[in-house]
Amino acid sequence: MKIFVDENVPKITVTELREKGHDVIDIRGTLEQGIADDMIWLKAQEEKCLLITTDKGFTVHREETHYGILIIRLKHPNRLKIHHSVMRAMRKYTERDWPGLMVVMRDSVLSTWKSHNQK
């Protein structure tokens, strides 16, 4: 599966996702590092990627056609907690589930939203 990770997703997560066979786009260390959220959204859509982030601002795109949005929202986040939340979501949903699906992983619950605009 193609995945675009925002800069706030730990490198250990990127490594593990790649080890599991995913094609992960990570813009850290590139000229695009630090680009605005609207550009991140456009790039993830152009590349047909699931977007993984900790930025709740991406919820505004939930009704748009997209390839999946995974948002990690923890009260006291750290690299390991974010990593475990991402991996838990990746175990729960398959590649076929993600198009049009937005998942918000919180400390004890998760919220989902399925876009009605998917093709």
Secondary structure, 3 states (H helix, E strand, C coil): CEEEECCCCCHHHHHHHHHCCCEEEECCCCCCCCCCHHHHHHHHHHCCCEEEECCHHHHHHCCCCCCCEEEECCCCCCHHHHHHHHHHHHHHCCCCCCCCEEEEECCCCEEEEECCCCC
